[in-house]
């Protein structure tokens, strides 16, 4: 991701792309609601029929997408750019922090074999040099799809992230060899996430990383 969500878990978490369903629970303070004897089944049916077409039509309208994401929508009418980017942001932060900690197993399912191999080499080289990476994520300023493509097998979304991070690398004696513990760096990355067109799995995988333009 440099170091590397995607989900979006899901990234969800690419990519990490992950959705959490929250269901209401009873609190014990609900008030009992009496039936209104004047409301007949026919009147209830009239109410439910009054707006169903409008509600249904509105719900079926696809959410707007940016120009750079249009080919993804064309390939998959269910593609929701805002949901995808929410998952990508989560995946980005999770993967960057995991790489800094050397914990690749926790993010293995989010990475393609190529990216995982590159990350593993980076972690091994860091450990052999006796270096320790310390990273604090301050926040993501921006995440946007800047390019996308579709072929017979794959859908690919290129996402540019702009984030604020505090990054420090220390040697085995604790001496700082790179970064500054009291400086916030503005970091730009461009990551490519991919998903098979015929897959029932909504999650995307990180397939390439690079610096932002």
Secondary structure as UniProt FT lines:
FT   TURN            37..38
FT   HELIX           41..60
FT   HELIX           67..69
FT   HELIX           70..75
FT   TURN            77..78
FT   HELIX           81..101
FT   HELIX           105..110
FT   HELIX           113..128
FT   TURN            129..130
FT   STRAND          132..150
FT   STRAND          154..170
FT   TURN            172..173
FT   STRAND          176..179
FT   TURN            181..182
FT   STRAND          185..196
FT   TURN            197..198
FT   STRAND          205..211
//
